[in-house]
Amino acid sequence: MTRLTFLGTRGEMEESSCQHQYHSSLLMVAGETRLLIDYGALRQHSLEKIKPHAILITHAHPDHYVWLKEDVKTEVLVHLTRETYEYGNFIPPNSNIISLGEKFEVGLFQCIAFPVVHSIRCPAVGYRIRAEQKTFVYTSDLVDIIDKESVLRGVDYYIGDGSAIKANLVRRQGDQLFGHTRITTQINWCKKYGINNIIFTHLGKETMANEDKFIQEHTEATLAYDGMELVI
């Protein structure tokens, strides 16, 4: 049995709602192992209260990586890419530099970081995580997944970028794209690879403004909210 708790589901923006106040962060618990994905500037709980055994960081934006601007002291092991490690003003005191595509374990969790297109200055990764005979993909900020076949094939739960439903938040600088792809595009990826459990976090302005309508029109997907729990 794996328990998912969405500690925060809000993107980096001024707008918020009662259900989306804190930056996107997910706590996964399998057996006695507590795995936290991202820990940003707007957060409800301290690490002392969350008590994670390890933290996975997707990229060095302030809504995902508190050490960008704040020196949080902790003995918890923080897994992050070299680009993220070298970017912030502060560094987690107990850091582990991860390599893309290389499997590492956190208790009952088997984790692999994969590259995504999202930011030019702060390259981002998603995580493919295996626990309790289920496979999860977590990628809360992205324009695209570079190798969808290896990332999405055989996935049970997709947790993706809820920044926009239909609005175009993808930008271009030269030949490089950055920003956020649509929820509808990600749903199509999931349908192609037979993923039936689709959840979106990191909600943006358009998504929050149309949340009720989305829920009615897209029964195949779930919009997470702060404090939402799933037992799998």
C-alpha positions in Angstrom: 0.0 0.0 0.0 1.3 3.4 -1.0 -0.1 6.7 0.3 0.1 9.9 -1.6 -0.4 13.2 0.1 -0.4 16.4 -1.9 1.1 18.9 0.5 0.7 21.7 -2.0 -0.7 22.1 -5.5 -0.2 25.7 -6.5 2.1 27.0 -9.2 4.4 30.0 -8.9 2.0 32.9 -9.3 0.1 35.5 -7.3 -3.3 33.8 -7.6 -4.4 31.3 -5.0 -7.5 29.7 -3.6 -8.5 27.9 -0.5 -7.7 24.6 -2.1 -4.5 25.7 -3.7 -2.4 27.8 -1.3 1.0 26.1 -1.2 3.6 25.3 -3.8 3.4 21.9 -5.4 4.9 19.2 -3.2 4.1 15.5 -2.9 4.7 13.1 0.0 4.8 9.4 -0.9 4.7 6.8 1.9 5.3 3.1 1.3 5.8 0.9 4.4 7.9 3.0 6.8 9.6 5.0 4.0 8.6 8.6 3.5 9.6 10.2 0.2 9.1 13.9 -0.5 9.1 15.4 -4.0 10.0 19.1 -4.0 10.0 21.6 -1.1 9.3 25.2 -2.1 9.0 28.7 -0.7 5.3 28.6 0.1 4.8 25.5 2.3 2.5 24.6 5.2 4.7 22.2 7.1 8.3 22.1 8.2 10.6 19.2 7.3 10.6 18.3 11.0 6.8 17.7 10.8 6.8 16.0 7.4 9.7 13.7 8.5 10.8 12.5 5.1 13.6 10.0 4.7 14.7 11.7 1.5 13.7 14.6 -0.8 13.7 14.5 -4.6 14.1 17.9 -6.3 12.8 18.5 -9.9 14.5 21.9 -10.6 15.7 25.1 -9.1 12.6 27.3 -9.3 11.5 28.8 -5.9 8.2 27.0 -5.9 10.1 23.7 -5.9 13.5 24.3 -4.3 13.5 26.4 -1.1 17.4 26.5 -1.1 17.3 28.9 -4.1 16.7 31.7 -1.6 16.5 30.2 1.9 19.1 28.3 3.9 17.1 25.5 5.4 19.2 23.3 7.6 18.3 19.6 7.5 20.0 16.2 7.8 17.5 14.7 5.3 19.2 13.5 2.1 18.3 15.7 -0.9 18.6 14.1 -4.3 19.1 16.7 -7.1 20.9 17.2 -10.4 24.2 19.0 -10.7 22.5 21.9 -12.5 20.2 22.4 -9.5 23.0 21.9 -7.0 25.1 24.6 -8.6 22.3 27.1 -9.2 20.9 28.2 -5.9 22.2 30.7 -3.4 22.2 27.9 -0.7 23.0 24.2 -0.9 21.2 21.5 1.1 23.8 20.3 3.7 23.2 16.6 2.8 23.0 16.4 -1.0 23.3 13.6 -3.5 24.0 14.5 -7.1 21.9 12.2 -9.4 22.5 11.2 -13.0 19.7 11.0 -15.5 18.4 7.5 -16.2 20.3 6.0 -13.3 18.2 4.0 -10.8 18.6 4.8 -7.1 16.6 3.5 -4.1 15.0 5.3 -1.1 13.8 2.5 1.1 10.9 0.8 -0.7 11.0 3.3 -3.6 13.0 2.8 -6.8 13.6 6.1 -8.5 14.8 7.2 -11.9 15.2 10.9 -13.0 14.4 11.7 -16.6 14.9 14.9 -18.5 12.0 17.2 -19.5 11.8 20.4 -21.5 10.7 23.2 -19.2 13.3 25.9 -18.3 16.4 27.1 -20.1 18.2 28.5 -17.1 17.0 25.8 -14.6 16.9 22.4 -16.4 14.2 20.2 -14.9 13.7 16.5 -14.5 10.7 14.3 -13.7 10.8 11.1 -11.7 9.6 7.6 -12.6 9.1 5.8 -9.2 8.3 2.2 -8.5 6.8 1.1 -5.2 4.5 -1.7 -4.0 4.3 -3.1 -7.6 3.0 0.2 -9.0 4.8 2.7 -11.2 4.3 6.5 -10.8 5.5 9.3 -13.0 5.8 12.8 -11.4 6.5 15.7 -13.7 4.9 18.9 -12.4 6.5 21.4 -14.8 7.1 20.6 -18.4 6.7 21.4 -22.1 7.6 17.9 -23.2 9.0 14.6 -22.1 12.1 13.8 -24.3 11.7 10.0 -24.4 8.0 9.3 -23.8 8.4 5.6 -24.7 10.8 4.8 -21.9 9.1 7.1 -19.4 5.4 6.4 -19.9 5.3 2.8 -21.0 3.9 0.6 -18.2 3.0 3.5 -15.9 0.0 3.1 -13.5 -0.2 6.8 -12.2 0.7 9.9 -14.1 1.1 13.1 -12.0 1.5 16.0 -14.3 1.7 19.8 -14.9 -1.7 21.5 -14.2 -0.6 25.0 -15.2 -3.0 25.4 -18.1 -5.9 23.5 -19.6 -6.0 25.0 -23.1 -4.0 28.2 -22.8 -0.7 28.3 -24.6 2.1 28.8 -22.0 4.9 27.5 -24.3 7.5 30.1 -25.3 10.5 30.0 -27.6 14.0 31.4 -27.3 15.9 30.7 -30.5 15.4 27.0 -31.1 14.7 26.2 -27.4 11.2 25.9 -25.9 10.3 26.6 -22.4 7.1 26.9 -20.2 4.2 24.6 -19.6 2.3 22.3 -21.9 -1.5 22.0 -21.8 -3.3 19.5 -19.6 -5.2 18.3 -22.6 -1.9 17.4 -24.4 -0.7 15.4 -21.4 -4.1 13.5 -21.2 -3.5 12.5 -24.8 0.0 11.2 -23.9 -1.6 9.1 -21.2 -4.3 7.7 -23.5 -1.6 6.7 -26.0 0.3 4.8 -23.4 -2.7 3.3 -21.6 -2.3 5.2 -18.4 -5.7 5.2 -16.7 -4.9 7.2 -13.5 -4.1 10.8 -14.3 -3.6 13.5 -11.7 -2.6 17.1 -12.1 -0.8 19.3 -9.6 1.0 22.7 -9.9 -2.3 24.4 -10.9 -2.1 27.7 -12.7 -4.4 30.7 -13.1 -6.5 29.3 -16.0 -6.9 25.9 -14.4 -8.0 27.3 -11.1 -10.5 29.7 -12.8 -12.1 26.8 -14.7 -11.7 24.0 -12.1 -15.4 23.1 -11.8 -15.9 23.0 -15.6 -12.8 20.9 -16.1 -14.0 18.3 -13.5 -17.3 18.0 -15.4 -15.7 17.7 -18.8 -12.7 15.5 -18.0 -13.8 12.6 -15.8 -10.6 10.7 -16.9 -8.4 13.1 -14.9 -8.2 14.5 -11.3 -7.1 17.9 -10.2 -5.2 17.6 -6.9 -5.8 20.0 -4.1 -3.8 20.9 -1.0 -4.1 18.0 1.5 -5.6 15.5 -0.9 -4.7 11.9 0.0 -4.8 8.8 -2.1 -4.2 5.2 -0.8 -3.1 2.9 -3.6 
